[in-house]
Amino acid sequence: MRNKFLRHSPAAGVALLFILISFFLAGLPTIGTEERASLASRFAFRRVQIPENTTQLPRYVRTVHPSLKRISAWISTLGASAALADLDGDGLPNDLCHVDPRFDRVTIMPVPGTGQRYEPFALDPAPLPYDLTTMAPMGCLFGDFNEDGLMDVLVYYWGRTPVLFLRKQDTHPPETQIISAADYLPVELASPVQCWYTNAVTSADFDGDGHVDLLIANYFPDGAHVLDAHASGTEDMD
């Protein structure tokens, strides 16, 4: 029956042949075991130590609200983060924003092994309101948040709303690629300042207007006193 159909319908036979050829051409390429092993051998991981802060002693357990003392060790681990971007304009994402909960410090530095292009420096929110005893940085997000063509840094915290460190207009000679804390201006993201406990931030154009928007994910309830060792009452997570 099929042969009779093909004999009387040559166009159908051509179409069937075309479909079969297209099926094989559209198949995903496959590689053999040896080729796969050869490709994988080009990639490897190497552990590199990030330079540590030597200006203050590390603190391994944070002071917390009295009702949270039993989980103070867990609370003390939150805030360890790292983010990569091109801050010095060399065309490579080889600049690191590192947050270490042992020091509650936000440090910008060259990625180890990429050259000592500038000295590591801290992003300090001063003169904006900041209490070292009840606030702590949690992470960084890079982006051109004021749309001036320069890469900025958003730092989010426990105990306050995030801070935008806006890159000032570059006054360095192009060949130096040196950056420092003086190149960034701390600006409030939200006004008035509120007590947030942010653990994640991402950016995208959510409403399709061509401008960057922020999605901010908070952990503990707004207005909590997680890091206040002198607060009363009890604290819990929503």
Beta strands, then each sheet from edge to edge (+ up, - down):
strand 1: 81-85
strand 2: 95-100
strand 3: 105-110
strand 4: 121-122
strand 5: 136-143
strand 6: 152-158
strand 7: 163-167
strand 8: 184-188
strand 9: 198-204
strand 10: 213-218
sheet 1: 1+ 2- 3+ 4-
sheet 2: 5+ 6- 7+ 8-
sheet 3: 9+ 10-
end
